[in-house]
Amino acid sequence: ISPEMLPKIFELFTQGPYTLDRVQDGLGIGLTLVRRLVELHGGTVQAFSEGLGCGSEFVVRLPVVIDPPPSSVLRPPLQQAEGGRRRPTGEVGQRWRILIVDDNRDSTESLATLLQMFGHEVRSAYDGETGLSFAEQFSPDIVLLDIGLPRLSGLEAARRIRQDLSLRDALLIAMTGYGQEEDKRRSREAGFDAHLVKPVDFSELQTLLERFALEHQPAAAARG
């Protein structure tokens, strides 16, 4: 890897120069995905190379979790309050119910594991129909929903969740590879409260969850 390319290789869509003996393929997202997946686990990844033709070394460092986080750092869950609105219970050490629906099993399991490390109760589904069924049974406070799902699209699943009175106040977060304004508009119209572009930045997700708690209710409740 050339010295000028080395600091940028984890940036989205970054690719080195092509040569006559190299076929032009790929999108330049592979190493970005690697970095995001490592960061989901609280780790870091670094690249080292002495230059073109000299090979490359990639070092991944991951934390070792020996004990679960103390109850004092866990976020309070949301419970039903008057008028169908949800509010934080104020009781330390309890958990939120979070449902992840995504057909990418590896990323789903990684995200579920990380959320469980923070004390949340997590369920996972890998298609829209199963996700909708789990939502009805599990009554999640928060739903992380992929848009491009088999059997039932994430947009249609979101619409059906909003029609269920027991689920209409849940925080719905779209997860998708598309982030244009038109994509975000379609998400809002389907009932999503937030739109995250894959690979999901966990710090951005944490910000959404914290805002959800501080506001005492998801944005969906304000829409009535």
C-alpha positions in Angstrom: 0.0 0.0 0.0 1.4 3.4 -1.0 2.2 5.8 1.9 -0.3 8.4 0.6 -3.1 5.8 0.4 -2.4 4.2 3.8 -4.1 6.8 6.0 -7.3 6.7 3.8 -7.9 3.0 3.2 -10.7 2.7 5.8 -12.7 5.5 4.3 -15.8 4.6 2.3 -15.3 4.1 -1.5 -11.5 4.5 -1.3 -9.6 2.5 -3.8 -6.0 2.5 -4.9 -5.0 3.3 -8.5 -5.6 0.7 -11.2 -2.9 -0.9 -13.3 -3.1 -2.7 -16.6 -2.8 -6.1 -15.0 -5.6 -5.4 -12.4 -9.2 -5.8 -13.3 -11.4 -2.8 -12.2 -13.9 -4.2 -9.7 -15.1 -3.7 -6.2 -16.7 -0.7 -4.6 -14.2 0.3 -2.0 -16.4 -0.5 1.0 -14.8 -3.7 2.3 -12.3 -2.2 4.7 -14.9 0.4 5.9 -17.2 -2.6 6.8 -14.2 -4.2 8.6 -13.6 -1.1 10.6 -17.3 -0.6 11.5 -17.7 -4.3 12.6 -14.6 -4.0 14.8 -15.9 -0.8 16.3 -19.2 -2.5 17.0 -17.2 -4.7 19.3 -15.5 -1.8 20.9 -12.2 -2.5 19.1 -9.8 -0.9 16.7 -8.2 -1.9 13.4 -4.9 -0.5 12.0 -3.1 -1.1 8.7 0.7 -1.1 8.2 2.7 -1.3 5.0 6.2 -0.4 3.9 4.9 0.5 0.4 3.7 -0.9 -2.9 4.7 -4.5 -3.5 5.9 -4.9 0.1 2.8 -6.6 1.6 0.4 -5.3 4.3 -0.3 -6.1 7.9 -3.7 -5.5 9.5 -4.0 -5.5 13.3 -7.4 -5.9 15.1 -7.6 -5.2 18.8 -10.7 -6.2 20.7 -11.5 -5.7 24.4 -12.0 -8.7 26.7 -15.1 -8.5 28.8 -14.7 -10.4 32.0 -17.6 -9.0 34.0 -20.9 -7.4 32.8 -21.2 -3.7 33.2 -22.4 -2.6 36.6 -26.1 -2.0 36.9 -25.5 1.7 37.6 -24.4 2.3 33.9 -27.4 0.6 32.3 -30.1 2.7 30.7 -33.6 2.5 32.2 -36.3 0.8 30.0 -39.5 2.4 28.8 -42.8 1.4 30.3 -46.4 2.2 29.4 -47.7 5.4 30.9 -51.1 7.2 30.8 -52.4 8.0 27.3 -50.5 5.1 25.7 -47.2 7.0 25.9 -44.0 5.4 27.1 -41.7 6.8 29.7 -38.4 5.8 31.4 -39.1 3.8 34.6 -36.3 5.5 36.5 -35.3 2.2 37.9 -31.6 1.6 37.5 -30.3 -1.7 36.1 -33.4 -2.8 34.1 -33.3 -3.3 30.3 -34.9 -2.2 27.1 -36.5 -4.7 24.8 -34.9 -4.4 21.4 -35.8 -6.3 18.2 -33.4 -6.4 15.3 -34.7 -7.5 11.9 -32.0 -7.9 9.3 -31.3 -10.7 6.8 -27.5 -10.3 7.3 -27.0 -12.8 10.1 -23.4 -11.9 10.9 -24.1 -8.2 11.4 -27.3 -8.9 13.3 -25.6 -11.2 15.7 -22.8 -8.8 16.2 -25.1 -5.9 17.0 -27.3 -8.1 19.2 -24.3 -9.2 21.2 -23.1 -5.6 21.7 -26.5 -4.4 22.9 -26.8 -7.4 25.3 -23.4 -6.3 26.7 -25.1 -3.0 27.7 -27.8 -5.0 29.5 -30.6 -4.9 27.0 -32.9 -7.8 26.1 -32.5 -8.5 22.4 -34.4 -10.6 19.9 -33.4 -11.1 16.3 -35.3 -12.1 13.1 -34.0 -12.5 9.6 -37.0 -11.7 7.4 -40.0 -9.3 7.5 -42.7 -11.8 8.3 -40.8 -13.4 11.2 -39.8 -9.9 12.4 -43.5 -8.8 12.5 -44.5 -11.9 14.4 -41.7 -11.4 16.9 -42.7 -7.8 17.4 -46.3 -8.9 18.3 -45.0 -11.5 20.7 -42.0 -9.6 22.2 -43.6 -6.1 22.4 -40.2 -4.3 21.9 -39.5 -0.8 23.0 -37.1 -0.3 20.1 -37.1 -2.0 16.6 -34.0 -1.9 14.4 -35.5 -2.8 11.0 -33.7 -3.4 7.7 -35.5 -2.0 4.6 -34.5 -4.7 2.1 -35.9 -7.8 3.8 -37.1 -11.1 2.2 -40.8 -12.1 2.5 -41.9 -8.7 3.7 -40.1 -5.4 3.2 -39.0 -3.3 6.1 -41.3 -0.4 4.9 -44.4 -2.6 4.9 -43.4 -4.1 8.3 -43.0 -0.6 9.7 -46.5 0.3 8.5 -48.0 -2.8 10.1 -46.2 -2.1 13.4 -47.6 1.4 13.5 -51.1 0.0 13.0 -50.8 -2.2 16.1 -51.9 -0.1 19.1 -49.6 -2.1 21.4 -46.6 -1.3 19.2 -47.3 2.1 17.8 -45.2 3.9 20.4 -42.1 1.8 19.8 -39.0 3.6 18.4 -38.6 2.4 14.8 -35.1 2.8 13.3 -34.5 2.0 9.6 -31.2 0.4 8.7 -30.4 0.5 5.0 -27.6 0.9 2.4 -29.5 3.8 0.8 -29.2 7.3 2.3 -30.6 9.7 -0.3 -33.3 12.2 0.6 -35.9 10.1 -1.3 -35.0 7.0 0.7 -35.3 9.0 4.0 -38.7 10.4 2.9 -40.0 6.9 2.2 -38.9 5.8 5.6 -40.6 8.6 7.3 -43.8 8.0 5.4 -43.7 4.3 6.5 -43.5 5.3 10.1 -39.8 5.2 10.9 -38.5 7.6 13.5 -34.9 7.5 12.3 -32.9 6.4 9.2 -29.4 4.9 9.6 -27.2 4.1 6.7 -25.3 0.8 6.8 -22.8 0.0 8.1 -24.5 1.4 11.2 -22.3 3.6 13.4 -22.9 2.3 16.9 -22.2 5.7 18.5 -24.9 7.2 16.3 -27.3 4.4 17.4 -26.4 5.1 21.1 -27.2 8.8 20.5 -30.7 7.9 19.2 -31.3 5.6 22.2 -30.2 8.3 24.7 -32.5 10.9 23.0 -35.3 8.4 23.1 -35.0 8.1 26.9 -34.6 11.9 27.5 -37.7 12.7 25.4 -39.8 10.2 27.5 -41.5 9.0 24.4 -40.6 8.3 20.7 -41.4 10.7 18.0 -44.2 8.4 16.8 -46.3 9.2 19.8 -46.2 12.9 18.9 -47.6 12.1 15.5 -50.6 10.6 17.3 
